[in-house]
């Protein structure tokens, strides 16, 4: 099956492909299109090990190289059916992406697949591009971590960037423990089953209700759910588990690494004249951001923390406003990459990997 616009591409410059290789899911498609052609797990069948292997499951640079070769072969020749030599690539990457991963991916693209050029673009700037505003505070809740990046006039402020291991993986770890307590045994559920329970049953309670759980008179729990599991009786997902598993994102510690703290700390580290515009242009993205109620709860927590130290004395932000993402939360950065096309894409394409983001001159302030 040929791509939808292959006929047009024969007489025009072929569309570039957009690669967003996440730790859990990979988005892959063409520039100029509203959605990826495929969203697949970041894994492939390893014939040598006879199992499905994650791309980020590696011990050496050589193993990572082989993983990326297999993953890209799957994307190019099974999911989109195009010749990689004929198309440029837009790589959507995190500002915190390891140098080894970036260099190895570049080596695979240029040497193994011989692509014509690559645009290396950070996910935060691409997500902000979808808003059409001069500034945005991008809160990316991924699987392994949460990143908060301030983007002012298309420039990510590296010194203000905040990061913590507060992603969907942390929620899933809490869910696993609570499910074991609900059912009185160690269930040993697979990652796929846990993800399904996470997506279908969990939600984020409002701040008032969350505070009541820690009081002497906790509220009545939400309805429990019986989740069917193949080969065994249905397991119980209690109402408390459904609404409290995501509380790990909002729990504060001495290092102030909760999701709301990351947001406010990032704003505090930005220039004074940019703090108010950033607080009024918050965009929540990432697969972990799809939990019902998360954005409303985050807004409540931010407004409360602004009245508490240390923020009440050093951060004067009268309004907190959120943007609604132009696409599904997990595809926002990919959509920004898909907006790059034509002359702008050709001008930014390179034939070698770029240096680390912190070493770029324009990021020092």
N, C-alpha and C positions, 0 to 999 in steps of 0.2 A: 504494500500500500504506500503510494507516494504521498509526501506532505501536501497539505491543502494548496499551498501557493507555489509548488514546484514549477508549474507551467509558466507563471509570471517570472519566476527567478531565472528561467532560461534566457530571457531577453533583457533582464536587468541584472544589476549587481545582486548576488545571492545574499539572502538575509544572514546575518551573523547569528550564532547560537549563544544562548545565555545559560551559564552553568552556576548554580547555587548548590554547592556540595556541603550539606550540613552533617552534623554528627549522627543524626537519626534518619533524616530524609533528604533526598536530592531533588531539586527542581531543574528541569531541562526543557528548553524550547527555543523559539526564534524571536528576534527583535521585531517590534512592530505588532506583536500579537498580544491580546489581553490576558492570556493565561498560559502557563507552561503546557507543553505537549504531554509531559509525564511528570508525576510526582511519585517517586519510588524510594524504597528503603535504601540507605547507603550501604549496600551489601551485594555480594555476588556469589555464585556457586564456585567453590574452590575444588577443582578436580583432585588436586594433590592431597588435600585434607578431607575430602568427601563431606563437606558441610558448607552451609551458608556462612560466609566470612564478612565481617564488617570492614569497610575501607580503612577505618582508623584503628583496626586491630593489627598493629605491627610493632616489631622490636628493632628493626634496622631500616636504614634508608633504602636498601635494596628491596626489602619486603614491601615498604610503602610504594615504591616504584611499580612493583608487580601488581599491587592492589589497585592502583590508579589506572594502570593499563587495562585491567579486566573491567573495572567499573566504567571507564569511558567507552570501551568496546561495546558494552551492554547498552549504553545510552545512544551512541551513534548508530549502531547497526541493528539493534532490535527495536528501539523505541521511536526513533525519528527517521531512520533510514536515509542518511545523507553521507556524503563523502567529506570527512573532516578537512581534507586538503583544500577544499573549495570555499571554506567559510572561516571568517574571523570568529573569535570567541570573546565574550564578555564574562569574566570571572568575578562572581560576587563573593567577597571574602570579608571576614571579620578583621577589625583593626588589630586584634590580638592573635591572629593566625600565626602559628609557629613558622619561623624562617625555613626550617626543614621541609615543612609541608608545602609552602609556597614555591620553594626552589625545585622540589621534586615534581610538583604539578607542572611547572613551567617546562621542565626537562621532558616530561611525558608529552606535553602538547607540541613542543617545537621539534623534538628529535624523533619521537615514536610516531606521532600522528601528522607531523609536518603541517601544522595549521599556518595560515597566512599572516596572522597577527593576533595579539591578545590585548584586551583592555582590562587592566586590573582596577577594580572599583570597590571601595569599601561599602559594606551593607548599609551603614547609617546614612551616608550621603545619598545612596540610591533610594532609600526609604523616604528621605526628606524630599527628593525630587518629585515624588508622586503627589505631594501636597501643593506645589506651586507657591510656596511661601519662602521669604528670604531667610527664615530661621525655623528650627524645629529641634525639639528634645526627643530623641528616639530612644524608647525603652524596649529593648529586644529581650524577650523572655524565651530563650532557647531551651534545649534539652539539658545541656550540661551547666549552663550559667546564664546569668542575666547581665546584660551590658547596657549602660546608660551613656549616650553620647550626645553632646551638644553640637549642633551644626549651625554655624552662623555664616550667611552669605556663601553657602556651598563649601565651607571649610570646616572639617571636624576639629574640634578643640581637643587635642591629645592630652594636654595637662589636666583637663577636667574629666576625662573619661573615668567611669566607675565600673567595677566588675565584682561579682561574687557568685559563688556556687549556689545560686537560688533559682534554679530552672525547673523545668517539668520533671527532670530526673529526681530532684529532691522531693517533689510532691509524690512521685511514684514510690519512692522509698518509704515515705510515711504511710502511704496507702497500703503497701505490703505488710507493714507491721500491724496496722490497725485491722486488716482483714484476718490476720492470724489470731488476734485477740478476739475478734467477733466470732470466729468459728472454733476457738478452743484448740487449735492445732496449727502446726506449721504446714501451710498449704503447698508451698513450693511452686507457685504459679509461674508460668513463663512470662517473658517480657511482653509478648503479643497479647496475652489474656489481660495482664495488668493494664496495658495501654487501652484496651477496649473498655475495661471497667472505668478507667480514668475518664475517657472521653464520654461515655454514655451515662455515668451516674454522678460524677463530682460537680460541685458548684462552690462558689465563694460567697459566704454569708456577709451581711453588712457589719459595720464596725460595732454597732450597739449590741447586736446579737452575739458577736464573737466575744465581747467583754463579759457578757452574762454567763458564758460557759465557765469562766474563772471565778464567779461569785458563789456564795453559799447556796443560792437557789438558781441552778442552771435552767435554761429554757427547755420546753418540750422538743425532743429531736424531730428532725424531718422523717418522713416515711422511709422505712427500710426497703431494700430491694433484694429479691432472690435472683442471683445471676447464675444461669445454667452453664455448666462446664462439661465438656464431652468426657464420657467415661466415669463420671462420678455424680453424686447428688449435687443439686444447686447449692452454691455458697451464699452466705448472708452478707450483704453490704449494709451495715447499720446506718441510720440517719446521721448519727454523730460522725461516723467515718466519712460520709458523703460531704459533709460541710466543713469538717475540721482538717481534712488531709492537706488542704491548700494553705492552712495557717502558717506553715513553715516559711512561706514567702514574706510574712509580715511579722515574724518573731524577731524582736530586737535583742542584741547582745552587747557586750562591752565594746565591740568594734563597730557597732552600728552598721551592720551589713544587711539589714532588711531591705526589701525592695523600695519602700518609701524613703528610707534613709539614703539609698543610692541616688535617688532622683534629686533630693534636696541638696545632698553634698555636691553633686555635679553642678547644680545651678549656682551654689555658693562659690565654686572655683572658677566660674565664668566672669568676664568683665562686668562691671556694675551696670552699664547701659544695655547689656544683653540679657540680664536676668529676667526682667519682666516679660519681654517677648518670648523667651524660652518657656516660662511657666504658663504662658497662654497658648502655646503651640506644642503640646505633648502628644506624641504618637506612640501607641503601644503596639508592638509587632512580635512576631515569633509564634511558633506552634504552641508554646505554653500560655500565650495570651488569649487563646480561644476559650478558656474556662468561663462559663457564664458568671457574671457578677464581678469579675476581676477588675475591670476598669473602674466601675463605680466604687468598689472598695478601696482601690488605690487613691481615688480622688478624696474619699473621706479621710483616709489616713494622712494624706498630705496636708489637708486643711487643719487636721488636729495637731500634727507635729509642728506646724508653723506657729502654734501658740505655746510650744514647749521649748526649753533650752536644748541645744544651743541656737536653734534657728530663730527664736523669737527676738533675739537681740542683734543678730547679724544678717538676717534675711528678711527684707520687707517686700513681700510679694502679695499684692492685694487680691489677685485672681488666679485660679487654677483652671485651665481649660484643656479639653482633649479634642483631638481630631478623630473622626471616624475613618478608618483605613479605606482606601479606594478599592482594595481587593481583600481577599481573605487574609487574616493576620499572618499566616505562615508564608504568604507569597508576596508580601509588600516589597521587600528588597529585590526579588526577582522582577517584579513589575517595573521597578525603577531602572533595572538593567535593560529590560525590553524596550524602554523608551529611548535608549541610545540607538541612533541609526544614522545612515548617510555620512555626510562630511564630518560631523562631530565624532562619529565612531572611527572613521579612517584617520583622523588627526591624532586620536589618542592611542591607537593601536601600536604596540611595540613588538619587537622581535626577541626580547630577552626579559627575564623577570626584573621587576622594579625593586629598589631597596626597601628595607623595612619602613613602615609608616612613621615611626618616631624619628627616623633620620631625615625626613623630608624637611627642607628649609622652612616651608610655609606653616609648619605645625608648631614651630617654637614661638612662644609669645611671652 
